[in-house]
Amino acid sequence: MTATDRPHLERLRASDYRRVRWKNDGGWTTEIALHEDAAGLLWRVSIAEIERDGPFSHFPGVDRVLMLLDGSGIELDVDALPAQRLSRRFAQLAFPGEAAVQCRLLAGPTRDFNVMTRRGAIRAEVHARPLVDAMLLHGAPGDSWLIHIHAGAAAVQRGDARLDAAVGDTLRVGFGEDARARAILTGAGEVVLVRLGPHDGATPSSTLDIAPP
């Protein structure tokens, strides 16, 4: 899967995700989707279960976004910067993958959404939203949306094609080269939305709208 595939819909089932133990035994990573090329990691979307204090792995040349999903939160020391606390659900922090990061749990284990992209090649936006009305997802040529169902259920539709997803699943929408492309997201619950696209130096325009009735 890449951020530049032709337009399509895909459902990634929670039962098919790959879950691996960290080398330092401090937690687990559940890999939702990954793309690599000859140069290495292009992008990865995953969920981290942090069970104890400790350092993060180094990923030189990679940009990271971490979002708190569940738990009381974490505090991160990123290089020599002041400590950054994520204690509110869906709070997020962006930081370079090569930074020295030390993590401290505030009060017990957490689950955190993690997006990694190769710097200068792929840009990413990460949003968490309640899903109570229809949403329109727009995409520039080459964009993809990953829609992770954090609570409830959802469906995505493009033209006559529709896919439904349950809690824990992830829907992927690829926009290919169609500059007018859009998809409609419906359901009830909470979703984490990740927009991936080629890094062209431009600032993306607004990407989320409430669909008309």
C-alpha positions in Angstrom: 0.0 0.0 0.0 1.3 3.5 -0.8 0.0 7.0 -0.6 0.0 7.2 -4.4 -2.1 4.2 -5.4 -5.0 4.5 -7.8 -8.4 5.3 -6.1 -9.7 2.5 -4.0 -11.2 1.5 -0.7 -9.8 -1.1 1.7 -10.7 -2.4 5.1 -7.9 -3.4 7.5 -9.3 -5.7 10.2 -8.1 -5.6 13.7 -7.7 -9.3 13.7 -5.1 -9.0 11.0 -2.8 -6.4 12.7 0.7 -7.5 13.7 1.4 -7.1 17.4 5.0 -7.4 18.6 6.8 -7.0 21.9 9.3 -4.2 22.3 13.0 -5.2 22.5 13.3 -3.4 25.9 10.2 -5.3 27.2 8.5 -1.9 28.0 5.4 -2.4 25.9 3.8 -3.6 22.6 3.4 -2.2 19.1 0.3 -3.1 17.1 1.1 -2.4 13.4 -2.0 -1.2 11.5 -0.3 -0.4 8.2 3.2 0.0 6.9 4.9 1.0 3.6 8.6 0.7 2.8 10.6 1.2 -0.4 14.2 0.5 -1.4 15.3 3.4 0.9 13.5 2.0 4.0 10.5 3.2 5.9 8.1 5.5 4.0 5.3 5.6 6.5 3.9 3.5 9.4 0.7 3.7 11.4 0.5 1.8 14.7 -0.7 1.7 18.2 1.7 1.6 21.1 0.9 0.0 24.5 3.3 1.6 27.0 3.7 -0.4 30.2 6.6 1.2 31.9 9.0 4.2 31.8 11.9 4.1 29.4 13.5 5.5 26.2 11.9 5.5 22.8 13.7 3.9 19.8 15.6 6.1 17.4 14.3 6.6 13.8 16.7 9.0 12.0 15.1 10.9 9.2 11.6 10.1 10.4 8.9 12.5 11.7 6.6 11.2 14.4 3.2 12.1 15.8 2.1 10.5 19.0 -1.6 10.8 20.2 -2.9 9.6 23.6 -5.8 7.1 23.1 -6.4 5.6 26.6 -4.9 5.9 30.1 -3.8 8.7 32.4 -1.1 9.9 30.1 2.6 10.2 29.6 5.4 12.8 30.0 8.1 13.0 27.3 11.6 14.5 27.6 12.5 15.3 23.9 16.2 16.1 23.7 16.9 19.2 25.9 13.4 20.7 25.5 11.0 21.2 28.5 9.0 18.1 29.4 5.9 17.6 27.3 2.8 16.1 29.0 0.0 14.3 27.2 -2.7 13.8 29.8 -5.8 14.7 27.9 -7.3 12.0 25.6 -6.4 12.6 21.9 -3.7 15.2 22.9 -0.8 14.8 20.5 2.8 15.7 20.1 5.0 15.8 16.9 8.8 15.2 17.3 11.7 14.0 15.2 12.4 10.3 15.2 16.1 10.8 15.8 15.5 12.8 19.1 16.5 11.3 22.4 13.1 10.7 24.0 12.5 9.5 27.6 8.9 8.5 28.5 7.4 8.5 31.9 3.9 7.1 32.7 1.7 9.5 34.8 -0.4 6.8 36.4 -0.3 3.3 34.8 -0.1 2.0 31.2 -1.4 3.9 28.2 -2.4 3.2 24.6 -1.1 5.7 22.0 -1.6 6.2 18.3 1.6 6.5 16.4 2.3 7.9 12.9 5.8 7.8 11.4 6.7 9.3 8.0 9.9 9.7 6.1 11.0 13.4 6.4 10.7 15.3 3.1 8.9 12.4 1.3 5.5 12.0 3.0 3.4 14.5 5.0 0.9 13.5 7.6 -2.1 15.1 9.4 -3.6 13.3 12.4 -7.1 14.2 13.8 -9.4 12.6 16.3 -13.1 13.3 15.9 -16.5 12.2 17.3 -18.5 10.6 14.5 -22.1 11.8 14.8 -22.9 13.2 11.3 -21.5 12.5 7.9 -18.1 13.8 7.1 -16.6 14.6 3.7 -13.0 13.5 3.2 -11.2 15.4 0.4 -7.9 14.4 -1.0 -5.3 16.0 -3.2 -3.9 13.8 -6.0 -1.8 11.0 -4.4 -3.4 11.3 -1.0 -4.7 8.5 1.2 -6.8 8.6 4.4 -6.6 6.0 7.1 -9.7 6.0 9.3 -9.2 4.0 12.6 -12.4 3.2 14.4 -11.6 3.9 18.1 -15.2 3.5 19.3 -18.5 2.5 17.6 -18.7 1.6 14.0 -18.3 3.5 10.6 -18.7 3.1 6.9 -17.0 4.9 4.0 -18.5 5.4 0.6 -17.1 6.5 -2.8 -19.6 6.4 -5.6 -21.2 3.0 -5.5 -18.5 1.4 -3.4 -19.0 1.1 0.3 -17.1 -0.6 3.2 -18.2 -1.0 6.8 -15.9 -1.3 9.8 -16.2 -2.2 13.5 -14.4 -0.9 16.5 -10.6 -1.5 16.1 -10.7 -1.8 12.3 -9.2 0.8 10.0 -10.6 2.0 6.6 -8.3 3.2 3.9 -9.3 5.6 1.1 -6.8 6.2 -1.7 -7.5 9.2 -4.0 -5.0 8.5 -6.8 -4.7 11.3 -9.3 -8.3 12.6 -9.1 -8.1 16.2 -7.8 -11.9 16.2 -7.4 -12.1 13.0 -5.3 -14.0 12.8 -2.1 -15.4 10.1 0.2 -18.3 10.2 2.7 -17.7 8.8 6.2 -20.8 7.9 8.3 -21.4 6.1 11.5 -21.4 6.7 15.3 -18.5 6.7 17.7 -15.0 8.1 17.6 -12.4 7.9 14.8 -8.8 8.8 14.4 -8.1 10.1 10.9 -4.7 10.1 9.3 -4.1 11.9 6.0 -1.0 10.8 4.1 0.3 12.4 0.9 3.5 13.3 -1.0 5.5 16.0 0.6 5.4 18.9 -1.9 6.2 21.7 0.6 2.6 23.1 0.3 0.4 23.6 3.3 -2.7 21.4 2.9 -6.1 23.1 2.8 -9.0 22.3 5.1 -9.8 18.6 4.8 -12.8 17.8 7.0 -16.3 19.1 6.3 -19.8 18.1 7.6 -21.7 16.6 4.7 -25.0 18.2 3.8 -28.2 16.2 4.7 
